[in-house]
Amino acid sequence: MAHQHYCDVGGHIYRCSSPECRCICDSPSEKGNHLDCPIELRACPEHKHGITPAELEVVQDPGAVPIEFPAVMLENLSLSNDDSKTYVGFCLWCGHGYEQYSPVLEAEHFAYHCPNAPDEHRANAKKRLSNRITTSRSR
């Protein structure tokens, strides 16, 4: 059974059928519910070595828009981290490494621990955490 990824190099969706593939939440991609997991950007097999100059001229998937990251994010992407092999992901706002990932850990990080997160992200994270507590109490 194939699952989808988004190629960050070529700007398109591709299907992956590798049974070894793991989601950012560290569960096998073929098992479980990954609806709450963020979209993972991974180079497809065709683009794993980069994009050719000819491909730069090709129009990307309909509806795709270019992503422009704020400067602080670009600086944090270039931070060298000796422990990076133990992390499954990084916060683009501050460079914090996630040894495990879940939407709750992400929300807690943005709400209470990320010094560079915009106020809007911080407020949304607190709201997600509050909704989670309210929902669990009503069950």
C-alpha positions, 0 to 999 in steps of 0.5 A, spaced: 500 500 500 502 506 497 502 513 502 503 520 500 509 525 501 510 532 498 517 532 494 520 539 497 525 539 491 520 538 485 514 541 488 509 535 487 506 529 491 509 522 490 507 515 492 511 511 496 511 504 497 517 503 502 515 499 508 521 502 512 518 509 511 516 512 518 512 518 519 514 524 523 511 521 529 515 515 528 510 510 527 510 506 520 507 510 515 503 504 513 499 503 519 495 508 524 492 514 523 496 520 521 491 525 520 494 530 525 501 529 523 504 535 519 505 534 512 512 531 511 517 534 505 521 529 502 525 529 496 522 524 491 527 518 488 527 522 482 529 529 485 533 526 491 540 529 488 536 535 487 533 539 481 536 540 474 536 547 471 531 545 466 526 543 471 526 550 474 522 552 468 517 547 469 510 549 472 509 546 478 502 542 480 496 546 480 495 550 486 502 550 489 505 556 491 512 558 493 514 558 500 517 564 503 520 563 510 522 568 514 529 570 515 529 567 522 527 560 520 532 560 515 538 562 520 535 556 524 535 551 519 543 552 518 544 551 525 549 546 526 547 541 531 551 535 533 545 531 536 541 532 529 541 524 528 537 523 534 532 528 532 525 527 528 524 534 526 526 541 528 522 547 530 524 552 524 522 558 529 528 556 534 532 550 532 529 546 538 530 538 536 524 533 537 527 526 539 519 524 538 514 528 535 506 529 536 501 534 535 501 535 543 509 536 544 509 541 538 503 545 541 506 545 548 513 547 545 510 553 541 505 555 547 510 555 553 517 554 550 519 557 543 522 564 544 521 566 537 514 563 536 509 569 533 504 571 538 499 568 533 502 561 534 503 561 541 495 563 542 493 557 537 497 552 540 494 554 547 487 554 544 489 547 541 492 544 548 485 547 551 481 544 546 484 537 548 483 538 555 476 540 554 475 534 549 478 529 554 474 531 560 467 531 556 468 523 554 
